[in-house]
Amino acid sequence: MATGFNTMMLPLIVSGNPAHIIVGWILLIGAHMIVFIFGSLSSGIQAIRLHYVEFFLKFYRGGGVKFAPFGATRRFTAEA
């Protein structure tokens, strides 16, 4: 994503027009902040997922009712 943003914004910065240079830098910094936020969000979600998976097995107790999706019967497969 950062490479894509660089490809879009750098022609504005090197155009020579002072207004384009200012707008290009503002857009480039904003775009890279979005990339940083997405990267941080991704790593945070993975850490939360890992904690959920590890702790789920520690406190889970089996039992209950066997899952039967809408009471469907098998016609083409065998239950293992």
N, C-alpha and C positions, 0 to 999 in steps of 0.2 A: 504494500500500500504506500509506503514511504517513497519508493521509487516512482510509482505512478503520480503521486503528488508532486515530486520533484520535476518530473517530465512536464507536467501541466503548468507549474508555477514559474520555473526558471526562465522560460522565454519572456515572461512579463518583466522579470527583474533585470534581464540583460537588454531589454528593448531600448533603453536610453531615455525614455519619457519619464520625468520625475514622478508623475502621478501613478504611472504603471509600476514603477519601482517600489513606491510606498505600499500600494495595494497588493503587489506581489509578495512583499515581505510579510505583510499582515496575514494574507491567505496562507502562505507557506508555514508560518509559525502556528496558526490555528489548525491547519491540516495535520501537522506533526504532533500537536497536542492531542488530537483525536486518535492518532495512531498509538500514542503513549497510553491513553486511557483504555483503548481496546486491549492492548497488551497486558495492562495491569488487571483489567476485568477478567481476562482469560485465565491468568495465573491464579487469581483469587477464586474463581469458580472451580478450577481443578483442585485446589487445596481443600475447599469445602466438600467437594465430591469425595475426595480421598478420606477425609475424616468421617463422613457419613457411612461409607462402605466399611471402614474398619470398625467403627463403633456399632454398626447395625448387627454385625455377626456376634459381637460380644454380649448384647442384651436381648437378642432374638430368641424366642422360645417357639418351637414348632407345635403343631397341633391345629385343631380347628376343623373346618369343613373343606373337603377337597374341592378345588376349583372346577366348575362345570360351566363353560361358556354358553349361556342361553339354553342349556339343556340339549345341546347338539349331540348327535350320535355319530360315531366314526363309521364311514362306509368304505373308504379307500386306504386307510392306514391302520396299523395295529398299535395298540398302546404298549409301551415298553415296560 
